[in-house]
Amino acid sequence: MKTISTTIIAVKKGNKVTMAGDGQVTLGNQIMKASAKKVRTLANGKIVAGFAGSAADGIALLERLEGKLEKYGGNLTRAAVELAKDWRMDKYLRRLEAVLLVSDGINIYLISGNGDIIEPDLNVITIGSGGGFALAAAKMLLKHTDKNGREICEEALITASEIGIYTNNNITIFEVEGER
């Protein structure tokens, strides 16, 4: 699955998850928009989610996830599993070209159309074409600084924007605190 045209990162530090994404939208070899919002909150601010890939597909998947969250009382794990099952089995959904990152402040999941639900081993995960650049920067910042999650996400996306042509430095950031 191609996941070009963006970078989304999630960092967990303490009992808070910060998720950030760049704002660039490309069509072919042209930048069509610099201020897209690919990260947003769901479930009245209790869930933060971002997407890489097709904007229409990503938004459609976020809407489906929101429905699953409502159906399962805000339980992100259950909603993610049910969305991944539908996505893999439904003929229409299988054609969607996007990948999601979602978090409730405790769990972080990458959800794909292959039925994958991946939790990061470390407290950072990325998606999109600039994801590798942002991941490397974030890992080093987590290891060698005392920066908070917001600062790490911002610095990692700036680094990705300086290297990857499908990522810009117009950053949207949301944080969600895990309820214990």
Secondary structure as the mmCIF struct_conf table of DSSP 4:
data_model
#
loop_
_struct_conf.conf_type_id
_struct_conf.id
_struct_conf.beg_label_comp_id
_struct_conf.beg_label_asym_id
_struct_conf.beg_label_seq_id
_struct_conf.end_label_comp_id
_struct_conf.end_label_asym_id
_struct_conf.end_label_seq_id
BEND BEND1 SER A 5 SER A 5
STRN STRN1 THR A 7 LYS A 13
TURN_TY1_P TURN_TY1_P1 GLY A 14 ASN A 15
STRN STRN2 LYS A 16 GLY A 21
STRN STRN3 VAL A 25 LEU A 27
TURN_TY1_P TURN_TY1_P2 GLY A 28 ASN A 29
STRN STRN4 GLN A 30 LYS A 33
BEND BEND2 ALA A 34 ALA A 34
STRN STRN5 VAL A 39 LEU A 42
HELX_RH_3T_P HELX_RH_3T_P1 ALA A 43 GLY A 45
TURN_TY1_P TURN_TY1_P3 LYS A 46 LYS A 46
STRN STRN6 ILE A 47 GLY A 53
HELX_RH_AL_P HELX_RH_AL_P1 ALA A 55 LYS A 71
TURN_TY1_P TURN_TY1_P4 TYR A 72 GLY A 74
HELX_RH_AL_P HELX_RH_AL_P2 LEU A 76 MET A 89
TURN_TY1_P TURN_TY1_P5 LYS A 91 TYR A 92
HELX_RH_3T_P HELX_RH_3T_P2 LEU A 93 ARG A 95
STRN STRN7 ALA A 98 SER A 103
BEND BEND3 GLY A 105 ILE A 106
STRN STRN8 ILE A 108 ILE A 111
TURN_TY1_P TURN_TY1_P6 GLY A 113 ASN A 114
BEND BEND4 GLY A 115 GLY A 115
STRN STRN9 ILE A 117 ILE A 118
BEND BEND5 ASP A 121 ASN A 123
STRN STRN10 VAL A 124 GLY A 128
TURN_TY1_P TURN_TY1_P7 SER A 129 GLY A 130
HELX_RH_AL_P HELX_RH_AL_P3 GLY A 131 HIS A 144
HELX_RH_AL_P HELX_RH_AL_P4 GLY A 149 ILE A 163
TURN_TY1_P TURN_TY1_P8 ILE A 165 TYR A 166
BEND BEND6 ASN A 169 ASN A 169
STRN STRN11 THR A 172 GLU A 177
HELX_LH_PP_P HELX_LH_PP_P1 GLY A 178 GLU A 179
#
